[in-house]
């Protein structure tokens, strides 16, 4: 019985590894094209908080192992907080809970359009891809805001490693997705 279980688990591991490799090969290999593809999904799906279910399956292949690990830690902390506060009506102390991980907090969670502005190579070999997002449906006047997406390359595959929510007239301070996750 143990031998059969071992064989089944080994086959499952191979299938999972092949699935991950296949997802990476389908994603664009250039940082700006990867971010273009990612934000097409953001605009279409409007993810809020940490993605789960179908959103998690769609967004995870875009993300670096480091960012996925930070998201997993934030999810575990959230579950532990809920467990510890079971039966109480409290709002969780998580900045990311009502934010768009890829777009920002408050009215910035549901961008309607986006445009890649520019891509810059950083000294550490990563890239910053600047994205202009817009929101506001007619008859409201549209508004825009910018984020910078940090893209790293691992094994020749680009992956989103962080999102920087840039300071502007409506947002007093620049902050990062990794900071809002608590790490």
N, C-alpha and C positions, 0 to 999 in steps of 0.2 A: 504494500500500500504506500509506504513512504517513497519507494522508487517511482511509482506512478505519479505521485504528487510532485516529486522533483522534476520529472519530465514535463508535466503540464506547466509548472511554473517557469521552467526554462523556455518552453515554447511561447508562453505569454510574454516573457521578457523580450524575446527576439521580435515578436510582432509589435510590441510597444516601441522598441528602439527603431524598427523600420518605419513605423508611423511617424515618429518624431523626425527622422531623417527626411522622409518624404515631405513633411510639412515645411521643413527648412528649405528644401530644394525648390518648392513652389513659391517661396517668398522672394521678392526682388533682392538682388545682390548689392545694389547701390544704396547708400544711406538715405538719400532724398526720395528714392523710389519706394523704399521700405516705409518711410514716414507717410508718403502719399497714400500707400495702400492701407496703412493703419488708420489714418484719419478719414479715409473713405468709410471704414467700418464704424468709427466713432460717430460720424455724422448720421450714418444709417441706423445705428443701434442705440445711441445716447446712453452709454453705460454710466450708472451712478454708483458710487461706492466701489468696493472691491468686486470685480466680476466673478460670477459663479454660474454654474450650469452651462448653457449654450454660449453665453458671453465669455466665460472662462476658456472654453475650447477654442473660441475664435481669437481671443486676444493673447493667450499664453505663448503661441509660437513667435510672436513679435518681440517678446521680452527676454532680457538676459537672465541667466541663471541667478545672478546676484539680485536683480529686481524681483524675480519670482520668489526667491528665498525671503526677502523682506515682506512681500505680500503674504506669504504663508505665515510668517511670524506675527504679522498684524492680525491676520484672521484667527490664529490661535489665541492671541491676547484678547481679542474681541469675544471669542467663545468662552474663555475663562471668566471675563468680566460679567457676561450674561449669566453664567453658572453661579458666580458669587452673589449676584444681585437678583436672583430668581425670586419672583413674587413682588418685587418692587417696581413701581412705575418711575423709571429714571431714564434720562437721555444719556446714551453712552458718550464717554469723553474722547471720542475718536474724530479727529479733524477730517478724515477721509470718508466718513460714513455718508455724508450728504454731498459729496463733491464728485466731479467728474475727474477721474484719475488722470486723464489725458488732456483735460481742458481747464479745470480750476473749480473754485467754489462759488456758491451763491448762484447768481444768474448766469454763470459761465459753464454750467454743467451740460447744457444742451445746445452746442453750436449747430447752426444750420448750414454753414458753409466753411470752407477753409482754403487757404492758398499757401503753398510753400514759397517763402520769401527768398531764402538763401541758405547755403550750406557752408560751414566753416570747419576746416581741419584744425584740431587742437594739438598742442605740443605733445600730449600723451598718446596721440594716434587716434583718439576718439573724434567724433564729429558732432557739431551742434547744428541741427536743422531747425531753422526759425520758421514758425508757422503762424500765420495770421488767421484767427478764427472770427466768425461773426455770428451774431444772434439777433433776435428780435423779428417777429413775424409781422407782416403788414396788418393793420395800418401803422404799427409802431415803426419808428425810425430805427434802422439797423445800427448796431454798435459793434465795434471790433476790439479785440485784445490779442496779445501775442504770447506765445510760449516758445521755449527752445527745447528741443528734444535731443537728449544726449544719446548718441548711437555708438556702440562699440562693435568691434569685429572679433568674433571667436570662431576659429576654424573656417575662416573665409566667409562666414555668414554674419551679416549685420544683425544687431539686436538692440532694442531700446533698453537703456540702462537707467535712465532718469528723465523726468520732465521738469523743466524750470518754468515756473509761473512768473513771468516778468513783471517788474514794477511799471505802473503807468498812472494816469491821472485818477483812476478809480481804485487802484490797489497801491497802498502806500509802501509795501515792502515786497521784495523778490523772495520767493521761497521755492522749495523743491518737493517733488512727490516723495522722495526718500525721507525727507524730514517729516512730512505729514503722516507717513506710515509709522513714525516713531524711531527711525534708525538712521 
